[in-house]
Amino acid sequence: MLSGKVKAQEAGVVITDAGEELRVSLSDEGYLWRFEPGDPWTVSRADGIVLLSGTIVGEAHQWEAVTGFVRLDDGRPVAYHLDIDDNWYVYPAEEMCRLAGYYVRRLEGSGSVVLQGFVDVVAICREKLGITEGIPETP
């Protein structure tokens, strides 16, 4: 759906792969990530036109990344992902849920922090979004 790089010197700004500047709402801590369930979330163009708007459902923190889920105002769920290299992505939630399910099955038993982050993503998908197709039971 969307992808780009967080502009390190300007909080809440993402430069897309196509070079467009987007404004992403900030959490209470002033970060693009670390939102709490119920927080508002908005992505808009530099001219103020809102592209995506909704409410945070939950976040899962991996070792060097965060994956969060938003219920858009029109009811669709989307996932956002921000990694330590400032790469930022927005995907359909179902895509992120399937990917997390794949990694949970693949990394099962490893005990890694990354695995725990994917387990948390699977739990959000199942329990808060009701997305279950292709997703394992939460370990």
N, C-alpha and C positions, 0 to 999 in steps of 0.2 A: 504494500500500500504506500508507505512512505519510508524513506531512509535518508540518513545524512550524518553529519558530524556536529557534535555540540561545540559551539564557539566558546572556548575556554575563558576568554576575557570578558564575556558578556552573558551573565546568568539568564537562562531561559531562552537562548537563541540557538537554533539549529540551522545549519546550512545544508540543504538537501543535496543529493548527488547531482541534481540538475542545476545547482547554484542558487536556488531560491532561498531566501531567508524566512524562517518560520519562528514564531513566538510560541513557546510552550509554557503553560502556567506552572508556577513553582509551588512546591509544598510549603508547609509552614516553616520548615527549616531553611528555606531558600534554595533548595536543590531541585533539579528536574526529577529526581527520584525520591524515594523515602516518603511516599504518600501514605496516608491512613485511609482505611475504608470509609466511604462517605465524602471524602474530599472532592471538590470539583476539579475537573481536568479539561483544558481547552488547548487546541492547536489552531493558530491563526496565521495568516499571511502578515507580512510587514505592514500592509495597508489596513489591517484590522479585520479583514474578511475571515470569518470563522470557518475552518475546514472540518474540525472534529470537536465535539463538546459532549461531556458526560460526567459520570461519577465513578470514582475509584471503587473497585470491588475488593481488591487485595493485591499485595505484592509478595514476591518470593525473592529472597536474596541468595545469590550464589557467591562464591568466593570473590570473583572480580566482576560481577554483573548483578543487575536487578531485572526481574521480569514482573510486570504489573498488568493488571486487567482493568478495563474500563467498560462500563455499560453506557453506551452512547445514548444521547437523548432520544433517538429513534428506536431504542431497544436492542440494537446489535451490540454484541460484545467484541471488543478488540483487545489485543495485547500490545504492550510496548516493551522494548528491551533496550537497556543502556549498559554498555560494557566499560571496562576500565580504560579503554583506548578512545573513549568518547564517541563510539559508534552508536547511533540511535536508530531504532526501527519501530514501525507500527505494522502489525500483522492482523489478519482475521484471528480471533481467539482460538477457533477450532484448529488452525494450523499450528499454533504454539502448543496447544494441548496435546496434539498427536506427537509432536516433536519431543515434548517432555516425557510422554509415555514411552517412546522409543528409548530414551536415555535411561529411564527408570529400569526398564527391563534389561538394558545392556550393562548398566553399572551396578545392578543389584548385588548387595553383599560387599561392596567396596568400602562403605563407610565414609566416603569422601564428603566434603562440604558441598561440592558441586552436585553430588547425588542428592543430598538433603534439599538443596534448592529446587531440583527437579521434582522431588517428592512433594514439596510444598506447592509447586505449580500444579501438579496432578490433583492435589487436594482442593485447590481453588477451583480448578476446572470442574471437578465432580460435585463438590459440595456447594459452591457459591454460584456457579454458572449452569450447572446441570448438564455439562458436556461429558458424555460417557463413551461415545463410540470410539473404539480403538485405544481406549485409555485403561491401564490396569487398575485394579483395586489399589487404594493407597496402602503401601506397605506399612 
